[in-house]
């Protein structure tokens, strides 16, 4: 088997730069022959869009398709090739199927699915693209031999919104490795997300106001110097972002969209106590001790964590370390799981 890895462009703001190190690392560990289709991107910044730059990502994907076509045209395709798209929301999937079927080739097409127009909180749905994207997504799901998703929540979301063969869908987790450096903790509550509507940064602001005006907590926060920080307000680089997480004690999410949740995982890997809504992928990935069902519950949970943080025996910290270990195992097994599924196709 040879894997033709079709990555997301490496962007410091996203986890794609990490993935583009981790996947080749695991290919090498597994003794697999591989090629990475990685042209020079138009830009490494997200100027228009949320997860990726709307224009630049299509430019990058176009170059990837051109490189794949040139490789196949020059006779370098192999019968045991397995194409692995780091994001199957990629028009190269249909281009590759056109070539495969038109030339009776035997390559296999696989990839990772992050989200799509079937999620009402995704940018595609919010921009009104669902009316045309639904048919394209279902076409891709027919083309692809196998695709990988992070959680059972994502699997259920797909089942209820798209016509899909369940045998092609494999829950593998998403690649996540611990690469932060341990630092001395400071009294910081962090909001680690993008400042986009589906992440609800305004709810974090409301929580700060609520807690800061709480008569029983106001003087406590001042006495111990607690700070509330949104990472995007102060972090310009990934290293600054990791540094903030490493110094923080508590990380809070109010997200309406998470099929995996890298930001909160990076926070818990940095030994932050997580505070997450009891929904989405969070419901299956985090201990109930860290989940809330309402805004008031979230505020109460953060309040309790702040005031109990100094306790010698802290059940929150013990549970966090166990939850953290479980998530690390899941993330570190994701790529080997994908490789094993690819092997089954050849």
Phi, psi and omega per residue, in radians:
X1 nan 2.390 2.981
X2 -2.113 2.295 3.106
X3 -1.700 2.215 2.996
X4 -1.744 1.794 -3.062
X5 -1.529 2.103 -3.126
X6 -1.901 1.652 -2.947
X7 -1.439 2.953 2.814
X8 -1.389 2.513 3.112
X9 -0.992 2.452 -3.095
X10 -1.252 1.974 3.124
X11 -2.195 2.285 -3.134
X12 -1.107 -0.545 -3.119
X13 -1.242 -0.392 3.140
X14 -1.906 3.092 3.109
X15 -1.526 0.073 -3.050
X16 -1.113 -0.614 3.110
X17 -1.090 -0.681 3.081
X18 -1.141 -0.814 -3.141
X19 -1.005 -0.668 -3.072
X20 -1.303 -0.082 2.915
X21 -1.724 -0.742 -3.000
X22 -1.237 -0.742 -3.111
X23 -1.107 -0.878 3.064
X24 -1.017 -0.623 3.094
X25 -1.020 -0.775 -3.134
X26 -1.280 -0.564 3.052
X27 -1.051 -0.772 -3.138
X28 -1.116 -0.772 3.126
X29 -1.021 -0.655 -3.093
X30 -1.464 -0.032 3.133
X31 1.202 0.597 -3.066
X32 -1.761 2.358 2.997
X33 -1.221 2.359 -3.081
X34 -2.623 2.719 3.043
X35 -2.316 2.435 3.118
X36 -1.952 2.154 -3.111
X37 -1.598 1.581 -2.943
X38 -2.304 1.388 3.091
X39 -1.262 2.989 3.121
X40 -1.297 2.179 -3.126
X41 -1.293 2.739 3.111
X42 -1.124 -0.647 3.105
X43 -2.704 2.772 3.074
X44 -1.894 0.259 3.112
X45 -2.028 2.699 3.070
X46 -1.704 1.745 -3.087
X47 -1.709 -0.576 3.103
X48 -2.319 1.950 -3.141
X49 2.225 -3.025 -3.076
X50 -2.061 -1.244 -3.115
X51 -1.291 -0.742 3.087
X52 -2.367 2.832 3.060
X53 -1.284 2.201 -2.995
X54 -1.008 -0.786 -3.103
X55 -1.420 -0.851 -3.035
X56 -1.092 -0.621 -3.119
X57 -1.209 -0.577 3.092
X58 -1.259 -0.592 3.039
X59 -1.095 -0.822 -3.136
X60 -1.088 -0.776 3.140
X61 -1.133 -0.626 3.097
X62 -1.091 -0.728 3.105
X63 -1.157 -0.637 3.088
X64 -1.085 -0.773 3.119
X65 -1.068 -0.736 3.127
X66 -1.079 -0.734 3.134
X67 -1.143 -0.702 3.116
X68 -1.121 -0.782 3.136
X69 -1.072 -0.742 3.127
X70 -1.111 -0.706 -3.137
X71 -1.099 -0.794 -3.129
X72 -1.224 -0.722 -3.123
X73 -1.057 -0.631 -3.092
X74 -1.453 0.127 3.052
X75 1.451 0.316 -3.090
X76 -1.634 0.025 3.096
X77 -1.276 2.587 3.125
X78 -2.187 2.669 -3.115
X79 -1.153 -0.421 -3.110
X80 -1.701 0.278 3.117
X81 -1.217 2.316 3.003
X82 -2.123 2.012 3.114
X83 -1.451 2.214 3.135
X84 -2.075 1.835 3.121
X85 -1.483 2.219 3.098
X86 -1.174 -0.320 3.025
X87 -2.626 1.988 -3.074
X88 -1.338 -0.062 2.991
X89 -1.338 1.306 -2.915
X90 -2.639 2.114 -3.123
X91 -1.153 -0.194 3.050
X92 -1.139 -0.388 3.106
X93 -1.057 -0.825 -3.116
X94 -1.276 -0.568 3.080
X95 -1.104 -0.733 3.140
X96 -1.182 -0.668 3.096
X97 -1.128 -0.653 3.109
X98 -1.057 -0.783 3.132
X99 -1.197 -0.818 -3.118
X100 -0.977 -0.899 -3.059
X101 -1.330 -0.605 3.141
X102 -1.193 -0.489 -3.092
X103 -1.943 0.093 -3.133
X104 0.970 0.753 3.109
X105 -1.496 2.871 -3.025
X106 -1.963 0.190 -3.136
X107 -1.118 2.705 3.101
X108 -1.878 2.631 -3.111
X109 -2.109 2.134 3.111
X110 -2.324 3.040 3.087
X111 3.043 3.049 -3.106
X112 -1.842 2.334 3.111
X113 -1.889 2.143 -3.120
X114 -1.653 -0.875 -3.107
X115 -2.947 -3.069 -3.140
X116 -3.050 -2.985 -3.081
X117 -1.219 -0.169 3.116
X118 -1.334 -0.230 3.084
X119 -1.667 2.011 -3.063
X120 -1.070 -0.320 -3.139
X121 -1.679 -0.045 3.099
X122 -1.320 2.637 -3.136
X123 -0.991 -0.644 -3.126
X124 -1.038 -0.781 3.123
X125 -1.223 -0.728 -3.105
X126 -1.158 -0.472 3.092
X127 -1.541 0.085 3.078
X128 1.364 0.395 -3.087
X129 -1.492 -0.142 -3.073
X130 -1.015 -0.552 -3.075
X131 -1.101 -0.496 3.054
X132 -1.889 -0.463 -3.060
X133 -1.270 -0.487 -3.112
X134 -0.987 -0.832 -3.117
X135 -1.165 -0.660 3.136
X136 -1.162 -0.783 3.129
X137 -1.041 -0.766 -3.136
X138 -1.182 -0.538 3.033
X139 -1.136 -0.778 3.089
X140 -1.065 -0.700 -3.129
X141 -1.133 -0.487 3.078
X142 -1.350 -0.649 -3.116
X143 -1.173 -0.800 -2.962
X144 -1.249 2.411 -3.136
X145 -1.334 -0.615 3.119
X146 -2.824 2.442 3.068
X147 -2.373 2.719 -2.929
X148 -2.003 2.305 3.112
X149 -2.212 2.843 -2.941
X150 -1.471 -0.652 -2.923
X151 -2.453 2.847 3.042
X152 -1.156 -0.561 3.075
X153 -1.014 -0.799 3.135
X154 -1.113 -0.664 3.119
X155 -1.073 -0.793 3.130
X156 -1.126 -0.696 3.130
X157 -1.047 -0.732 3.126
X158 -1.185 -0.778 3.138
X159 -0.950 -0.691 -3.011
X160 -1.543 -0.084 -3.051
X161 -2.193 -0.318 -3.052
X162 -2.377 2.636 3.042
X163 -1.385 1.962 -2.958
X164 -2.597 2.510 3.085
X165 -1.447 1.997 -3.082
X166 -1.104 -0.395 -3.131
X167 -1.257 -0.285 3.121
X168 -1.539 -0.196 -2.986
X169 -1.803 2.134 -3.097
X170 -2.173 2.207 3.080
X171 -1.455 1.953 -3.076
X172 -2.052 -0.163 -2.871
X173 1.363 3.025 3.043
X174 -2.016 2.631 -3.098
X175 -1.047 2.195 3.070
X176 -2.616 2.230 3.110
X177 -2.262 2.642 3.125
X178 -1.501 2.028 -3.133
X179 -2.254 0.115 3.126
X180 -1.327 2.921 3.103
X181 -1.915 2.293 3.125
X182 -1.123 2.368 3.125
X183 -2.356 2.899 3.083
X184 -1.218 2.310 -3.097
X185 -1.309 2.568 3.037
X186 -2.114 2.891 -3.101
X187 -1.445 1.404 -3.078
X188 -2.241 2.320 2.928
X189 -1.852 2.122 -3.002
X190 -1.982 2.534 2.959
X191 -1.882 1.821 -2.937
X192 -1.562 0.142 -2.986
X193 -1.617 2.955 2.868
X194 -1.096 2.699 -3.130
X195 -1.599 0.920 -3.119
X196 -1.792 2.794 -3.008
X197 -0.981 -0.709 -3.072
X198 -1.267 -0.205 3.093
X199 -1.625 -0.289 3.064
X200 0.995 1.051 3.053
X201 -1.099 -0.451 3.138
X202 -1.151 -0.477 3.096
X203 -1.268 -0.565 3.043
X204 -1.129 -0.740 3.090
X205 -1.066 -0.726 3.124
X206 -1.136 -0.651 3.100
X207 -1.123 -0.746 3.117
X208 -1.053 -0.770 3.130
X209 -1.108 -0.752 -3.137
X210 -1.064 -0.842 -3.096
X211 -1.238 -0.654 -3.110
X212 -1.194 -0.405 3.132
X213 -1.762 0.087 3.111
X214 -1.301 2.077 -3.072
X215 -0.994 -0.581 -3.111
X216 -1.448 -0.140 -3.067
X217 -2.099 -0.402 -3.018
X218 -0.927 -0.919 -3.112
X219 -1.192 -0.577 3.123
X220 -1.096 -0.806 3.135
X221 -1.058 -0.732 -3.130
X222 -1.192 -0.746 -3.102
X223 -1.081 -0.746 -3.082
X224 -1.691 0.060 3.034
X225 1.171 0.665 3.125
X226 -1.233 2.417 3.122
X227 -2.126 2.608 3.075
X228 -2.076 2.086 -2.980
X229 -2.308 2.328 2.948
X230 -1.618 2.165 -3.006
X231 -1.003 -0.672 -3.095
X232 -1.216 -0.266 3.111
X233 -1.316 -0.435 -3.040
X234 -2.231 -0.277 -3.037
X235 -1.720 2.169 3.113
X236 -1.814 -0.334 -3.123
X237 -2.276 2.869 3.102
X238 -1.105 -0.644 -3.140
X239 -1.131 -0.709 3.085
X240 -1.121 -0.669 3.116
X241 -1.113 -0.844 3.104
X242 -1.080 -0.694 3.125
X243 -1.038 -0.724 3.121
X244 -1.130 -0.795 3.121
X245 -1.069 -0.708 -3.117
X246 -1.130 -0.492 -3.132
X247 -1.574 -0.264 -3.049
X248 -1.456 2.727 3.113
X249 -1.766 -0.590 -3.020
X250 -2.370 2.425 3.070
X251 -2.166 2.385 -3.023
X252 -2.161 2.405 3.045
X253 -2.217 2.440 2.988
X254 -2.133 0.462 -2.956
X255 -1.126 2.540 3.002
X256 -1.753 -0.143 -3.135
X257 -2.399 2.013 3.010
X258 -2.732 2.036 2.984
X259 -1.745 -0.124 3.078
X260 -2.592 -1.148 3.034
X261 1.709 1.142 -3.113
X262 -1.089 -0.710 -3.054
X263 -1.049 -0.828 -3.130
X264 -1.230 -0.532 3.073
X265 -1.204 -0.736 3.074
X266 -1.049 -0.600 3.123
X267 -1.199 -0.802 -3.126
X268 -1.216 -0.533 3.062
X269 -1.132 -0.531 3.078
X270 -1.465 0.211 3.089
X271 1.161 0.617 2.944
X272 -1.496 2.514 2.975
X273 -1.279 2.173 -3.103
X274 -1.527 2.513 3.037
X275 -2.244 1.951 -2.979
X276 -2.351 2.671 3.056
X277 -1.231 2.605 3.131
X278 -1.431 1.215 -3.136
X279 -2.917 3.124 3.091
X280 1.001 -2.654 3.115
X281 -1.195 -0.415 -3.125
X282 -1.002 -0.638 -3.043
X283 -1.067 -0.538 -3.117
X284 -1.725 -0.188 -3.008
X285 -1.891 -0.270 -3.075
X286 -2.128 2.524 3.131
X287 -1.056 2.487 3.134
X288 -0.955 -0.432 3.120
X289 -1.034 -0.426 -3.066
X290 -1.812 0.093 -3.047
X291 -1.820 2.625 3.078
X292 -2.297 2.767 -3.125
X293 -1.958 -0.119 -3.117
X294 -2.708 2.918 3.116
X295 -1.047 -0.770 -3.126
X296 -1.104 -0.675 3.089
X297 -1.109 -0.681 3.112
X298 -1.073 -0.787 3.127
X299 -1.094 -0.746 3.135
X300 -1.127 -0.659 -3.132
X301 -1.147 -0.787 3.104
X302 -1.126 -0.728 3.084
X303 -0.963 -0.866 -3.110
X304 -1.126 -0.687 3.137
X305 -1.137 -0.733 -3.141
X306 -1.089 -0.825 -3.046
X307 -1.312 -0.408 -3.126
X308 -1.721 -0.019 -3.035
X309 -1.075 -0.467 -3.051
X310 -1.570 -0.042 -3.134
X311 -1.163 2.456 -3.122
X312 -1.100 -0.772 3.083
X313 -1.887 1.858 -3.026
X314 -2.041 1.889 -3.113
X315 -1.090 -0.539 3.108
X316 -1.049 -0.799 -3.109
X317 -1.166 -0.731 3.134
X318 -1.090 -0.791 -3.134
X319 -1.176 -0.663 3.106
X320 -1.039 -0.765 -3.108
X321 -1.126 -0.650 3.079
X322 -1.197 -0.775 3.113
X323 -1.062 -0.743 3.129
X324 -1.048 -0.798 -3.135
X325 -1.087 -0.705 3.132
X326 -1.132 -0.746 -3.138
X327 -1.182 -0.669 3.089
X328 -1.071 -0.750 3.119
X329 -1.075 -0.765 3.129
X330 -1.071 -0.800 -3.120
X331 -1.167 -0.686 -3.122
X332 -1.259 -0.401 3.127
X333 -1.531 -0.167 -3.001
X334 -1.074 -0.896 -3.093
X335 -1.178 -0.798 3.040
X336 -0.974 -0.637 3.070
X337 -1.091 -0.750 3.123
X338 -1.117 -0.754 3.136
X339 -1.050 -0.751 3.136
X340 -1.094 -0.716 3.102
X341 -1.149 -0.638 3.078
X342 -1.123 -0.715 3.136
X343 -1.045 -0.611 -3.111
X344 -1.132 -0.391 -3.071
X345 -1.437 -0.359 -3.017
X346 -1.608 nan nan
